[in-house]
Amino acid sequence: MNKLLAFMTLATAVLSNITNAGALSVQVYNPGEQAVFPVTSTLISGEKEAILIDAQFDVHNGQKLAGLIKASGKVLTTIFISGGDPDFYFGLEPVLAAYPQARVVASQHVVDHIVKTKDAKLAYWGPILADAAPQTLTVPKVMTSNQLTLEGENIEIKAMNTPSAFIWIPSLKTALGGVAIHSGLHVWMADSQTPAARAQWLSTLNGLLALQPERVVPGHFHGEEPEGASAVQFTRDYILRFEAELATAHTSADLIKTMTQAYAQLPADDGLTISAKVATGEMSW
């Protein structure tokens, strides 16, 4: 009975509402405050097979993710890694142990980033994650096509090979945000260090809104999954405010203060501090 209650509690905590239209359905796993980063993994399921988008930051959550995939009863054929930072792929190990036949793929941009940074990232995060750290890292194979196919349904990678790429499922009118979309927490700006990079990001978000999505799942979110496309609007407004405040900030402390005041409802985190220091030239990233 205790095990059953524990499983039901876990399922309620991490499995969001299911979008189902026609042949495909979407399930979202986000461990929230139970993890270092509230990063999202999404299982896209057909009648018999499934594709996983992103694999969590640690092997403990990777194991829970593997359990949820098993509970779906689907055959996992593909794991697509949408971002090159470790919170998108450090949890691969237990998923691949459960589904060794699944191919792991990513864009050239993401693969290049993983190859360049994986050893240093593991050296840094390994001691912090302790027994939740991966023992081995898998580098995805490069995928040159900008779409995946699941049981005859297309799944598109929009803005592929850019830092703001996202996944679009036309049949569900659903976008999976990856690195590009946040909700309920300060937006990670440290990887978009120039006005041109931030302008490209904004262009991608505007393009996403033009698709008129019915559901947008942020790559990182704190609290409940936001409704509709509100996460896109939140992220876009945050970038614009950050750009405006950066133009008048003399130091990172100035920028942190004004952004904290502007978004007083958001929890404090190191992401804003790092982003501000990088943007003002006080820190290399």
Summary of the structure (lengths in Angstrom):
residues: 285
radius of gyration: 18.4
end to end distance: 48.9
largest distance: 59.0
contacts: 965
relative contact order: 0.11
helix: 45%
strand: 20%
